Amino acid sequence: MATTAPLTRRTPEARVQIDVDTKKHGVGKTVLVVDDNAAVRKMIAGAFLSDGFKTCGEAQNGQEGVELARELHPDLVILDLSMPVMNGLETATKLRSLYPKTPIILFTLFGDGQLQVEAEKAGVNLVLSKTTPLKHVVVLAHRLLGLAD
C-alpha cells in the first residue's frame, strides 16, 4: 500500500489537491512541460517534482519547448495542444525527430477521435484530457518511462 503526501497549489481560479506517491518513482528523471497557461505548467511541474523528478523545464509555447528540449534532453514531455507560436502537434513532430524514444503526452482540453489520429501521426504516445487527475497523469508517465507503479 502506497502512502501519499498531499500537495496543494493555489491558483487564482481554484484550489487544486494533488496526491503524489512518496515512493518517488521519478528520481533522476527530467520532464519538460509546455503549456501557455502558467498556472497549469506550475501544477504539472509540482506533481512531477514531488514525484522525485530532478528537473522540470517549463515553456509557454512549442517553439520555446523545442529550444528548451535541446538544452535539457528530457526523459518525458508534456504538451498542451492549443498554444501560440507553435501548437502541440507541430511541437510533437519536431521533438519526435530530435528524440525518437522520448515519451510525449498531449494534455489538452480538446480531444476527439480525429485528434487521436493526428497525435499518433505527430509522434504523441498518449493523449489525455486536462480533467485527468494529476496523480493519474504521473502514474501513466511512469508506465511510458518503464518505471514501476
C-alpha positions as CSV (number, residue, x, y, z in Angstrom):
1,M,0.0,0.0,0.0
2,A,1.5,3.3,-1.0
3,T,1.4,6.3,1.3
4,T,0.6,9.6,-0.2
5,A,1.6,13.1,0.7
6,P,-0.9,15.9,-0.3
7,L,0.4,18.8,-2.2
8,T,-1.9,21.8,-2.6
9,R,-1.3,24.6,-5.1
10,R,-3.5,27.7,-5.1
11,T,-4.3,29.3,-8.3
12,P,-6.4,32.4,-9.0
13,E,-9.1,30.2,-10.4
14,A,-9.2,27.3,-7.9
15,R,-7.6,25.3,-5.2
16,V,-6.1,22.0,-6.6
17,Q,-5.3,19.0,-4.5
18,I,-2.6,16.7,-5.8
19,D,-1.9,13.3,-4.1
20,V,1.6,12.1,-5.0
21,D,3.2,8.8,-4.1
22,T,6.0,9.3,-1.6
23,K,8.0,6.4,-3.1
24,K,9.2,9.0,-5.7
25,H,9.4,6.9,-8.8
26,G,10.7,9.7,-11.0
27,V,14.0,10.1,-9.2
28,G,16.7,11.4,-11.5
29,K,14.3,11.9,-14.5
30,T,13.7,15.2,-16.4
31,V,10.3,16.3,-17.6
32,L,9.5,19.2,-20.0
33,V,6.1,20.9,-19.6
34,V,5.0,23.0,-22.5
35,D,1.7,25.0,-21.9
36,D,0.7,28.6,-22.5
37,N,-1.1,28.7,-19.1
38,A,1.4,29.4,-16.4
39,A,-0.8,28.0,-13.6
40,V,-1.3,24.7,-15.4
41,R,2.5,24.5,-16.0
42,K,3.2,25.0,-12.3
43,M,0.7,22.4,-11.2
44,I,2.0,19.8,-13.6
45,A,5.6,20.7,-12.6
46,G,4.8,20.4,-9.0
47,A,3.3,17.0,-9.4
48,F,6.4,15.6,-11.2
49,L,8.9,17.4,-8.9
50,S,7.0,15.9,-5.9
51,D,7.4,12.5,-7.5
52,G,11.2,12.9,-7.5
53,F,11.9,14.1,-11.0
54,K,15.1,16.1,-10.7
55,T,14.3,18.7,-13.3
56,C,11.1,20.2,-14.7
57,G,11.6,22.5,-17.6
58,E,8.8,24.9,-18.4
59,A,8.0,26.6,-21.7
60,Q,5.0,28.7,-22.7
61,N,4.8,27.7,-26.4
62,G,6.1,25.0,-28.7
63,Q,9.0,27.0,-30.1
64,E,10.3,27.6,-26.6
65,G,9.7,24.0,-25.8
66,V,11.8,22.7,-28.7
67,E,14.6,25.1,-27.7
68,L,14.5,24.0,-24.0
69,A,14.4,20.4,-25.0
70,R,17.7,20.8,-26.8
71,E,19.2,22.0,-23.6
72,L,17.5,19.6,-21.2
73,H,17.3,16.3,-23.2
74,P,14.1,15.4,-21.3
75,D,13.1,11.9,-20.4
76,L,9.4,12.9,-20.8
77,V,7.5,15.7,-22.5
78,I,4.0,17.0,-21.6
79,L,2.4,19.2,-24.3
80,D,-0.7,21.4,-24.5
81,L,-2.5,21.2,-27.8
82,S,-3.5,24.8,-28.3
83,M,-0.6,27.3,-27.9
84,P,0.6,30.4,-29.6
85,V,3.6,30.3,-32.0
86,M,3.7,26.5,-32.4
87,N,0.9,24.2,-31.3
88,G,1.3,20.9,-29.6
89,L,1.1,18.7,-32.7
90,E,3.7,20.7,-34.5
91,T,5.9,20.6,-31.4
92,A,5.5,16.9,-31.0
93,T,6.6,16.4,-34.6
94,K,9.8,18.4,-34.1
95,L,10.5,16.8,-30.7
96,R,10.0,13.3,-32.1
97,S,12.6,13.9,-34.8
98,L,15.1,15.1,-32.1
99,Y,14.2,12.5,-29.5
100,P,12.7,9.4,-31.2
101,K,12.3,7.4,-27.9
102,T,11.2,10.1,-25.5
103,P,7.6,9.6,-24.4
104,I,5.3,12.6,-25.3
105,I,1.9,13.2,-23.6
106,L,-0.5,15.6,-25.2
107,F,-2.5,17.1,-22.3
108,T,-5.5,19.0,-23.6
109,L,-9.0,20.3,-23.1
110,F,-9.9,19.4,-26.7
111,G,-10.0,15.7,-27.7
112,D,-11.8,13.5,-30.1
113,G,-11.1,10.6,-32.4
114,Q,-9.6,12.8,-35.1
115,L,-7.2,14.3,-32.6
116,Q,-6.0,10.8,-31.6
117,V,-5.2,10.0,-35.2
118,E,-3.4,13.4,-35.8
119,A,-1.5,13.0,-32.5
120,E,-0.3,9.5,-33.3
121,K,1.0,10.7,-36.7
122,A,2.9,13.5,-34.9
123,G,4.6,11.0,-32.6
124,V,2.5,11.5,-29.4
125,N,2.4,8.4,-27.2
126,L,-0.7,9.4,-25.2
127,V,-3.5,11.9,-25.4
128,L,-5.0,12.9,-22.0
129,S,-7.8,15.3,-21.0
130,K,-6.8,18.1,-18.7
131,T,-9.6,16.8,-16.5
132,T,-7.5,13.7,-15.8
133,P,-6.3,13.9,-12.1
134,L,-2.5,14.7,-12.0
135,K,-1.9,11.7,-9.9
136,H,-3.1,9.5,-12.7
137,V,-1.0,11.5,-15.3
138,V,2.1,10.8,-13.2
139,V,1.2,7.1,-13.0
140,L,0.7,6.9,-16.8
141,A,4.0,8.7,-17.2
142,H,5.7,6.1,-15.1
143,R,4.4,3.4,-17.4
144,L,5.6,5.2,-20.5
145,L,9.0,5.5,-18.9
146,G,9.0,1.8,-17.9
147,L,9.0,2.7,-14.2
148,A,7.3,0.5,-11.5
149,D,3.9,1.6,-10.3
